[in-house]
Amino acid sequence: MLRPGSQVTLYLRILSYLRPYAGVFALAVIATSIFAALDAFSLALLIPFLRTLFSEAEPGPAEPSPAGGALLDRLLDTTLGRLVDLGGPRDEAIQGIIFFILAVFVLKNLFDFARIYLVAWIEQSVTRDMRDAVYDHLVELDLVFFGQTRVGQIVSRLTHDVEQLRTLITKELAKILSSVFELAAAAVLMLLISWQLSLAATVVLPGVFAIWGPLLRRVRRGDREVLDLAGEVNSHLQETLAGIRLVKASSAESHERERFRRLTRSYFRNFVRTERYRALANPVTELVGALGTVVILWYGTRLVFGGSGLSPEDFIGFLALSMKLYAPVKYLGKLPAIIQPGLVAGERAFEFLDAPAEIRDRSSARAFPGVRREIAFRNVSFGYRPGEQVLRGISFRVEAGTAVAVVGPSGAGKSTLVDLLGRFYEPDSGSIRIDGTDIREFSIRSLREGLGIVSQETVLFHDTVRANIGYALGRDLGDDEIERAARAACAHEFIRRLPDGYGTVVGERGTKLSGGQRQRIAIARAVLRDPPILILDEATSALDSESERLVQEALANLLAGRTTFVIAHRLSTVQRARQILVMDRGRIVQRGSHETLLAEGGLYGYLHALQLEPDRAPARA
C-alpha cells in the first residue's frame, strides 16, 4: 500500500513525463488561468447589470457600495466602464452591458477550447511515451522475468494501467489546475465584494478535506485489488484463446466458463466495494456545499438588512460567485479518491519499468567473431530457482563445423542447455567458452545474431510470408534474397501456390499454414540469417512423415559447415551426429556416436528400444 510520502514521490515521477512538453503545458496553464478569470468575471458583471437595472435615477453613474470595495469598482471601471457609458440612458447602458457580457463569454470559450485541445494533445503524447517506455524496457528484460510473470498481467499494465495513468497525468491534472484557478478567481472577487461573507463561506470548507481520511485507505487498497484482478481476467482470457483447441478437444467449455466467471465475479465484488466508498464523495461534498450555502444565505441577508452597506446587487453577485466556488471545492474534496486508480496504476507500471535486466553486456564486451575451433561447456550448473538445479556439472566440447545431438527424457535439461548458449539465462557456476573466450565477453546482441534457432514451437507473426522470413534480419529485404532463402528451405513451391504468394498473410501464429510449412518458413529465416551456430530444438518432432522428409531436406541445406546443436526425441534424426550427449536429470550420463551408445546400452539403448519396439522395451528404473 502506498504511504503518503511515497504517493508524493510516485506522483512526481509520473509528472516527470510532462517534461518534454513543458512549453505546451505552460500554454495550457495560461489558457486555463485566463478561462478561470473570465469565467469568474462574467459573474461579477451581474453587479453593474443589476445596479443599472434597478437604479431609481435614470441617468448618472451608480454609486459604489461601501461593501463592494473600491478595488472591484476600479476593476469594473477599467474594463466595462471604458466601453459602456454607465452614466448614460438606462436602456443604452443595459444593452451595452449585455453585449459586453456576451463578448466575455465568447472570449472565455475560446480559451476553453484552447485548453481542452492542448490538454488532449499532451494527454496522448504522454500516453504514447509511457507505453513506449514500458514496452521498450519489457523487450530488454530476461526470460526469467517472463517465466515469472503472466502474459495477461503484462498486457494489462501496458493497456489498462497506462490508460489510468493517462487520466491521472493529464486529464485530472488539468482539472486540478482549472479548479484551483477557478477557486482563486472566485475567491478574489468574493473578497472584493465582502470580506465578512467570504470568511463565512470558508467555515465549512475544512470539513470537505477532513472527511475523506478514513475512506481513502479503503479506496487505495481496493483499487490495487481491482487492477490486479483485471490482469488476472486478461491472463485467463489469453490462455483460453491460445489453448482453444485443447479446450474443445477436452470438452472443457463448461469448466472454462466457470473459471472465468469466478474471476469476473471476484472482479465485480472488489470493484463495486471500492466504488461504494468512492461514491460517498459526491453526497458528502454536496452536503457540505449545501451547508456553506445556508451559512451565506443566513449571514448575507443579515448584512443586507442590517445596515452594513452590502447592497442586494452585491449580495446576488456574491451568491453567483459562491456557486462557482463550491464546484471546484467539491472536486478538490473528492480528488484523493479520484486519483487513487491512477496512482496504483502508476505503481504497477513502474514495477515493470524498475524490473532489472539481470543479463547485461560488460563494459568491455566485444563483437562475436564466430566459431573457428570449438564451443566448450565447462562444469556448467544452473537452476531457475535457488536450490532447484536443472543442470549439474555439464562439461563437453563441440568442434567447429560439426553437429552435436542432445537426447534424453523430458525434463532432462536439454532445451535449458542451449538457452544458456544464447545467454537467455546465465549459469549459476561454470562457463561456456567459444575458442577459449567466455561468451560473457561478447556483446549479447552480436552473440545472438550468431545463432540460428529452429524450434518445435515455430513463432510466426500475423504478417506476410515475406515479412516473416525477413524478420531474421529485422530490415526490409529484396524479393531475390527472400526467394533464395525460401528455395534453400524447400519452401518456395508451396509459397508460390498460396493465394498471394509471398504477400500472403499467414494468420495469427501462422494458423493458415500447416506445421511443416511453418517449419520451412522458420528454416528460411535461419538460412537468411546465415549464422555460424545453429540450434535445432525438436524441429521435426511434431511433423508427419511427409512433412518431416521435406523439413529434413531443408535442414540438410542449412547444416552444411555450421556448428550445430540438435535436440531431439526421435533418435532417428540424430544418428548421423558426430557426438551424441545423453542427458538425464540435469546430467550427461552417456556420450559417443550412435553405434557406440547402442553397444553400451544404458539410457540411450532404453530410449532406442522404446522408440523401435515400445511394447518390448524393458521398464525403466
N, C-alpha and C positions, 0 to 999 in steps of 0.2 A: 504494500500500500504506500502511496506517496505521502511523505510528510510535507508540511507547509514550506519548509526551506527547500526541499527537493523539487516541489512544484514550481517554485520561482526559478530555480536553475533550469528545470526542464523547459519552462515556457520561454526563457531567454534563449535557450538553444534552438527551440522551434522558430523563434523570431529571427534568428540569425539567417534563415533562408530568405529573408526580405532584403538582405544587404545588397545584392546585385541590382535591386530595383528601388534603391533609396530615392532616386530622383523622381520616379513616377509616384512612389508612395508619398513623397513630400507634396506633389501636386494634388494627390487625393486628399491629403490632410488639409491643404489650403482650401480646396473646393468644399470640403466638409465644414470647415470653420465658417466660411462665408455663407454657406447654406444655413447653418445654425443661427448665425447672426441675423440674416434676412428673415428667417422663419419667426424668430422672437420679435424682431422689429415690426413685422406685418401685424402682429397682435397689439403691439404698443400703439400703432396707428389708430386703433379703436378710440383712444382717449381724445385726440383732437377731433375725430369724426363725431363723437358723442357730445363733446363740448360745443361744437358748431351747431349740431342738430338741435340741441336742447337749450341753446343760449337764448335769453329773453331779449337782449338787444339785437337789432337787425344787423347793423354793420359794426365794425370795430373789432380789434383783436381780443381774443379770450384772455381773461385774467388767469395767470398761473395759480394753481392751487398750492398753498403753502406746503401741504404734504407731498405734492408732486415733486418738489425739489427743482432747483434752478438747473441742475445738470440735465435732467430729462427734457425740460423746456428748451434748453440750449440745443440739445440734440435734434429735437423736432424743428426748431427754427433754422438750423443749418442744413437740413435735408428737405423736409416738406415745405418749410417756410420760404425757401429760395424759389420754388416752382409754383406754389399756390398762394394766392393772396388771401390769407385767413381773415384779414380785416375788411374784405370786400363784401359784396352781397352774399347772403347765406346760400342761395341756390348755386351760385358760381363756385363758392368755397367748397360746398359739399361735393359738387361734381368734380372739382379738381382733386379733392382728397380721394375720391373713389378711383379716379384714373391713376393717381399715384400709387394707391394700394395694388391696383391691377399690375402696374409696371413692376412693383416689388415682387409680386407673385411670379411674374414671368421670369424675372432675373433669378429669383430663388430656385425655380425649377430648372433653369439652365445649369446652374451649379449642381443641382441634384443629379441631373443626367450625367454631368462630367464625373462626379464622384462615384456613381454607380458603375459607369463604364471603366474608369481607371481601376477600381477595386476588382472588377471581373477580370481585367487583363492581368493584374498582379496575381489574382487567385489562381488562374490557370497556369501562369508561369511558374509559380511556387510549387503547385501540384506536380507539374512535369519534372521540375528539378528534384523534388524529393523522391518521386517514384524512380527517376533515373538513378539517383544516388543509392537507393536501397537495392535496385536491380544490379547496378554496377558492382556493388560490394558482394552481393549474393553470388554472382558468377565467379568471383575470385575465391570464395570460400572452399574449404577442403571437402572431400567426400565424407569425412567424419561428421561434419555438420549436417549434411543431407541424410546421412544414415540415422541421425538422432531427431530430425525434425520432419514432421509430416508435410507433404506437399500442399495439402489444403490450408495448413496454417501459414505457409509461405505466401500462397496466393491471396489469402485473406488479408495479410498485412500489406501486401502490395496494392490491393484494391480498396477494400472496405476501410482499413485503418488509415491509409493515406487520404482517403476521401474525408474521413473525420478530421484529419489534420488540416485539410484544405479549409474546412468550415471554421476551425479554430484560428488558423493563422491569418486569414484574410476577412472572411465574412463577419465573424464575431468581433475581430479586432476593429473592423470598420464600424460596426455597431457601437462598440465601446467608445471609440473616438467621437462618433456622432452624438452619442448620449452625453458624453462629458461636455462637448461644445454646446449642445442644446441646454444642458443644465446650467452651464456657466452664463450663457447669453440671457436665459430667462431669469436667473438669479440676479444678475446685474440690473436688469430693467426693473425687477420687483423691488430691489433695494432703493432704486431711484424714486420709485413711487411711494413706498412706505417701509422704513426700516423696522417699524413695530410689527407690521403684518408679516414681513419677511422672517423675522425672528419666530413668530408664532407658527409659521409654516414649517419650520425645521424641527419643531418639538417632537414630531412623531418619526422623523427620518432615521434616527439610530435604531429604532425597532426593526426596520426593514433589513438592516445588515446583521443585527444580532440574532434574529430568529432562525437563521439558516445553519448555525453551528452544529446542532445535534443531527440535522438531516444530512449534512454534507458528507459525513463519514460513510453513511449508508449508501449514498448515491455513488461515491467514488468506488467503494467495494463492489457494488452491483454492476457498474459499467465495465470493470475489469472482467467479471464473470461473464457478462453478456458477450464481450468481444472474444473471449476465449472459446465460448460455445459456438459463436459464429464461425470461427476457424474449424471447429470440430465438425459442424454441419457441412462445411465446404469440403473438408477432407473425406468424409464419408461419401459424399456425392461423387467426388472424383474417383475414389476407389471402386465404387459400384459400377460406374460407367466404364472404367478401364477393364473391369472383370465381368462385363455383362454377359459374355459368352459362358463363363463358368456359372454365373447366376442362373442362366436359362438351362444349362445342361444339368444343373443340380436341382432344378425346380425349387429354387430358394427365393422366389419372388416374395412370398409371404414373410419369410424370415427377414429379408432386407427391408421390407416395408415397416415391419415392427421396429427394427433397429433405428431406422431413420425417424420414425415417429417418436421414439423415446428421446432422441436428440432434439427434435423440434419442440416437443413438449417441455423439455428442460429449458430450452432457449426461451420459450414463451413465458414460463413461470418466472424466470430471472428477469426478463425484460419488463414484464408487467409490474413485478415487485419494485424494480428500480424506478420505473416511470411513476409509480404511485407516490413515492417520496418526492420525485421531481415535480409532479403535478401540484403539490402543495404550494409551490412558489407563487402561482398566479393568484389563487384566492387569498393567500396570506398578504401579499403585497397590495392586492386590491383593497383588502380590509384596512390596511394601514393607510393607504391613499385616501380612502373614504373618511377615516378619522381625521386626517390632515385637512381635508376639505371642510369638514364640520367645524374644526377649530377656526379656519379662516372665515367661514360664514358668520360664526358667532362673534368673533372678535372684530371682524371688519364692520359689521352693522353697528356695533357699539362705537367704533371710531367715527363712522359716518354721522350717526345721530347724536354723538356725544360732544360735538363741537370741537373735535380735534383738528379740523381743517381738511380731512380726507373727503374729496367730493365723490358723488355717486359714479361719475365717469371714470375717475381714477380707480375706484373700487372694482368696477366691472372690468377695466383693463387688467387690474391685478389678478382678478379671478381667472381671466382668459390665460394669462401667463402661468398661473399656478397649475392650471390643467395641463399646460405644456411641460411644466416642471415635473409633474408626477410620472409622466410616461417614461422619461429616461431614468428616474429614480427607481421605478418598478423594474425596469430592465436590469439596472446595475444591482438591484437587490437579488434578482434571480441568477445573476451572472455566475456565481460559484458553481451552481448546479448545471448551468448550460455548458460550461467549458469542460466539465469533467470527462465526457466521452472523448473529446479531442486530446486532453492531457494523457488519458490512459492509452489512446491510440498512439500518441507520440512516444510514450514509454515503450510500447510493444514494438514500434517500428525501429526505435533506436537500439533495442535489444539485438536486432539483426545487424544494424549498422556497426554496433560495437563488438559483434562476434569476431574474434580474431581469426585470421588466416594463419594456421599453425605452420604450414609448409611455405616457406619463403626463400627467395634467392639470397645467397650470401653476397656480401658486398663485393667479393672478388669473383663472382660467378662469371663463367665464360661460355661461349657458344659450344654446343655439342658437335664434335667433328665427324661423328660416325664411328663405325667399328672396324678396326684394322686387324686386331689379333683375337680378342676374346671378350666375353662377358663372364664375370665370376661373382657368385654369391658366396660370402664368407661368414659362416656361423650366424646366419640371419634368424632372428626371432621377432615375433610380432603378435600383438593381441589388440582387438578392437576395444576391449575394456580391461582395466587393470585386473591382473590375477587370472585372466582367461586367455591363455595364449592359443593362437590359431596356427602359428608356425614356430617350430622349435629347432634351433641349431641347423638351419638349412645351409649346406655347402655343396656347390658344384660349379663347373665351368663349361662354357659353350664356345667352341671355336667359331671365328668369324665365317660367315657364309654357309654354316651348317644348320641343321634343324635338330631341336631337342623336343621330345614329346613328354608331356606330364600327364600321367594317368593315376587313377585311384578312385575310391568310392566317393559319393557325395559328402561334402563337409571335410574333405581331407586337407583343404587349403590350396587347391590348385589355382583358382582364379585370384586369390589373395597374393599368391607368389608373383604373378605378372603385374598385378596392381602396384606392387612395390617397385617394380622396374620403371614404371611410368611416374613414380613419385606421387601417386594419388594418395598414398599413405607413406609414412616414414617408419623404418624398422625401429623396434624398441632397442635392439642391440645388433651388433654385426654391421656389415657393409656390403654394398653392391658396387662392383667396380667394372669399368669398361676400359680395357687396355691399361689397367693399373690405376686408373683415376676414379675416385669415389664419385658416384653420379651426383652427389650433392654439390660438387664443384662446378657442375654445368647449370646454366640457367634453365628454369623449369620449362619455359616456352620452347627453347631450342631442343631440349631433350624430348618433349612430347611431339614436336614436329618431326622428330626422327623415328617415331613409332607409327606403324600402320596396324589398326586393330579391326579385326572382323570377328564379331561375336554371334552367339546364337540369337540374342535379342537385338536384331537389327534396328537401328534408330533411323527412321526416315521422317522428314518434316512434311507438313501439308503444303507442298510446293511442287514445282515441275520436276520431272526426271532430271533435266539439265541442271537445275539448281541443287538437287540432292547430290548429284555426282560432283559438281563443282564446289560443294561445301568443304571438300577436303582441303582446299587452299584458301578458302574464305575470301575469294575475289571473283570478279567476272572473268570468264574464260571464253576463248573462241570455240566455235562449234567443232572444229577439227580436233582440238585437244580432248574435248568431251567424248567425241566419237571414237578416237583412238583408245581411250581408256575403256570405253564400253566394249569395243571389239576384243580387247585383251581379256576382259572379264566374261566373254561369251554372252554378252547382254545385248549387243546391237540388234540382233534379229528380232527378239521379242519386243524391244523398244520401238523398232520401226513399225511393228504391227499394232501398236497402241493407237487409240483414236487420234491423238495429236502428236504422236511420235515423242520426241524429246521434250515437247512442250506440254505433255500430259501431266495433269496434277494427280499425284499418287494417293491423295486422301490422307486423313489423319493417321499417323504411324504406318503409312503405306498400305492401308486396308484394301486398296483397289488392285494390289498385286499379290501374287502367290508367294509362299515362303521362299521358294527357290529364286524367284525374280528379285525379291527384296535382297537376298544374299548376294546376288550377282551385281546389283547396284552398289552394295556396300564394298564389294571387291573392286569394282570400277573406281570407287572413291579412293581405295587404298593404292590402286595402280597409279592414279593421278598424283597421289602424294609422293610416290616413289621413295618409300622410307628404307633406311638401312636395316631396321629391325621390324619384324613382322610378328604379330601376336594373333593366333587363331584360337579363339576361345569357344569350343563346342560349335564351330562354324557350320557343321553339317548334321548335327545330331537330331534336329527336328525336321529333316527333309525326307521325302520319299526317295526310292531308289533312283528314279529318272532324274529328279532334281539334284540329288547328290552327285550323280555322274557328271552333270553339267557344271556344278559348282566345283567339283574336284578338278575338272579340266581347266576351269578358270584359275583355280588356286595354283595349279602346276605352272601356269604362266607367271604368277605373282611371286612364287617362292624362289625362282632362279636367282642365285647369287646373293640372297638375303639371309641374315641371321634370324632364324625363325623359332618361335615357341608355339608348340601345338598342344592344346589342351583338349582331350577327347575322352568320351566314354567308350566309343566304338574302337576297339583295338585294331580293327582292320584299317583304320585311317592313319595309324602311327607306325605300322610295321616297317616302313622304309626310312624312318628317322634314324640318324646315326647313333643317337643316345636316347634311351627311354628312362625317365625317372618315375618310380612308383611311389606314391605318397599315401600315407595313412595316419590319421590323427595328427596332422601337422609335421610329420617327419618323413624323410626319404628312407624308405625301408628296402628298396632294391634299385639297382641301376644297371644298364647294359643294353645290348641290342635285343631285338625280338627273339632271336634264336637262343641267345644266352639266357634270357629271362625264362623262356619256356622250359629250358633244361633245368633251371633252378627250381621251378615250381613256385612255391610261396604264394604271395598275394596275386602276383601277375598271372601265374598259372591258374589260380582260382578264378580270376576275372575272365581269363580267356576261355576256360571251360564253361563258365556261366553263360557267356555270350554264344558259344557254339552249341552247347547242349545243356540248356538250363535245367532240364529235368534230371540230368545225371550228375550235375555238379555237386560236390560234397558241401555240406553245411559249413559255414564259416564260424570259427570260434569267436 
